[in-house]
């Protein structure tokens, strides 16, 4: 694992310390890693949403469409 040193103003350092103690993290590094993972997930989701928005329109997403999706999920779960 690589090491990265980050300088924070006192107010942000205090905030991180509070989050570590209040949210059950072992270290500030663990908290920062979690924030980075969440940001990666958000960026990935944004990319998927943007790709979906740019794609060609498909069938209308009405009640029948969602009913058929639910039926497919139930069948796949067996």
N, C-alpha and C positions, 0 to 999 in steps of 0.2 A: 504494500500500500504506500502511496506517495504522501508526502506531507506538504501542506500549504499553510502559510501564515497569513492571517488576515488582520488588518488594523481596523478597529471600530472606535467611533466616538464613545465616550462614557455612557451616554444615554442608550445607545444600541447594545453595548456590552451588558448593561444592567437589564435590558429587556431580554436578551438571550439567557442570562443567568436566571431570570425569573421563569422563563419558559422551561428551562431545563428542570428546575425544581418543581414547578407546578404541573408539568405534563409528564413527569416520570422518566425523562431521559437520563442516561448515566453521565453523559458529558456534553459539553457544548458542541463538540465535533459530531456526535450522534444527531443532535438537533439540526445542525447545518446540513448534514448528509440527507436527512429526511426532507428538508426544504428543497434541496437540489433535486431529489428524486421526484417530488411533487411537481416541481417546475418542468422537469423532463416529461412527465405524464401530461401536463397541461399543453405543452408544445406539441406533443404527439397527437393529442386529441384535436387541437386546433388545426393541425395539418390534415387530419382525416375529415374534419368538418369543412375545411376549405376545398378539399378535393371533391367531397360530396356536393358542395354548392356549385362547383364548376362542372360537374358531370351532367350528362343529358338527363332530362326528366324521364321518369318511369311511370308506372301505373299510379292512379290516384290512391292516396293513402286514406281510404275510408274505413268504415266499420268492417266490411267484408274482408278487406286486406288484413287488418289486424286480427280478425278471427282466424283467418287461414294461417297467419304466423303463429298464433297460439297453438293451433292444432298441430302444426309441424313441430313445435317445441315439445309438446306433449308426446308425440310419436317418437321423437328422437330420444327423449328421456326414458321411454319404455317402461 
